[in-house]
Amino acid sequence: MTVSEKPLSFATLSGSESGDRDPEGNRPPSSGLPMGRIVEMAFSRIWVIKRQGALTEVEGRLYWPDRCSLERAAARAGIPLSDVVIRTGRLDIKHR
């Protein structure tokens, strides 16, 4: 299992990596790894994981063809994922 960070040059992918809070304001238990943000790059039709401003390589891959396969790879690698998805590029239904 390989997990590594690659520099990310996409300005549209910036944002905080904070975890979700429960109604009382407490953070969920941490696995020790930074939470991954799922990014759908609609124009390219690929899905990536961003952590701490960098693309995350999992099992030798930097991108996946769909969200489901991305989530399975992250689970195998033990990478917690945010449930908030960043969507970039073309989002109109006719071009998907």
C-alpha positions as CSV (number, residue, x, y, z in Angstrom):
1,M,0.0,0.0,0.0
2,T,1.5,3.3,-1.1
3,V,0.3,6.7,0.0
4,S,2.3,9.8,-1.0
5,E,1.6,13.5,-1.6
6,K,2.1,15.3,-4.9
7,P,2.2,19.1,-5.2
8,L,-1.1,20.5,-6.5
9,S,-1.2,23.4,-8.8
10,F,-4.9,23.8,-9.2
11,A,-5.9,27.1,-7.6
12,T,-9.5,26.1,-7.5
13,L,-8.8,23.2,-5.1
14,S,-7.7,25.3,-2.2
15,G,-9.6,25.1,1.1
16,S,-9.3,24.0,4.7
17,E,-9.1,20.3,5.7
18,S,-11.1,20.6,8.8
19,G,-13.2,17.6,9.9
20,D,-17.0,17.6,10.4
21,R,-18.3,18.4,13.8
22,D,-21.2,16.8,15.7
23,P,-24.1,19.0,16.9
24,E,-22.2,19.6,20.2
25,G,-19.2,21.0,18.4
26,N,-16.9,18.0,19.0
27,R,-14.6,16.6,16.3
28,P,-14.9,12.9,15.5
29,P,-12.1,10.6,16.6
30,S,-9.0,11.1,14.5
31,S,-7.1,8.2,12.8
32,G,-3.9,10.2,12.9
33,L,-3.9,10.9,9.2
34,P,-5.2,14.2,7.7
35,M,-8.7,13.9,6.2
36,G,-8.8,13.6,2.4
37,R,-11.0,15.9,0.3
38,I,-12.7,14.2,-2.7
39,V,-12.5,16.3,-5.8
40,E,-14.5,15.7,-9.0
41,M,-12.7,17.2,-12.0
42,A,-15.7,17.1,-14.2
43,F,-14.1,18.4,-17.4
44,S,-11.5,15.6,-17.3
45,R,-14.0,13.1,-15.8
46,I,-11.6,12.0,-13.1
47,W,-11.8,11.9,-9.3
48,V,-8.8,12.7,-7.0
49,I,-8.1,13.0,-3.3
50,K,-6.6,16.2,-1.9
51,R,-4.9,16.3,1.5
52,Q,-3.1,19.4,2.9
53,G,-3.1,21.1,-0.5
54,A,-1.6,18.1,-2.4
55,L,-2.9,15.3,-4.6
56,T,-2.7,12.0,-2.7
57,E,-1.3,8.9,-4.4
58,V,-2.9,5.7,-3.2
59,E,-1.6,2.3,-4.4
60,G,0.3,4.0,-7.2
61,R,-2.7,6.0,-8.5
62,L,-3.4,9.7,-8.5
63,Y,-6.9,9.6,-10.0
64,W,-9.9,7.3,-10.4
65,P,-12.7,7.0,-13.0
66,D,-15.5,7.3,-10.4
67,R,-16.2,8.2,-6.8
68,C,-16.9,4.6,-5.7
69,S,-13.5,3.3,-6.8
70,L,-11.8,6.3,-5.1
71,E,-13.6,5.6,-1.8
72,R,-12.7,1.9,-1.9
73,A,-9.0,2.7,-2.5
74,A,-9.0,5.3,0.3
75,A,-10.6,2.8,2.7
76,R,-8.0,0.1,1.8
77,A,-5.2,2.7,2.6
78,G,-6.9,3.8,5.8
79,I,-7.4,7.4,4.6
80,P,-10.4,9.1,6.2
81,L,-12.4,11.1,3.6
82,S,-14.6,14.2,4.1
83,D,-18.2,13.8,3.0
84,V,-18.0,17.2,1.2
85,V,-17.1,16.9,-2.5
86,I,-15.4,19.7,-4.4
87,R,-16.7,19.8,-8.0
88,T,-14.7,21.6,-10.6
89,G,-15.0,22.2,-14.4
90,R,-18.0,21.5,-16.5
91,L,-21.0,20.4,-14.4
92,D,-23.8,20.6,-16.9
93,I,-25.6,17.2,-17.4
94,K,-25.4,17.2,-21.2
95,H,-21.6,16.9,-21.2
96,R,-21.1,14.2,-18.5
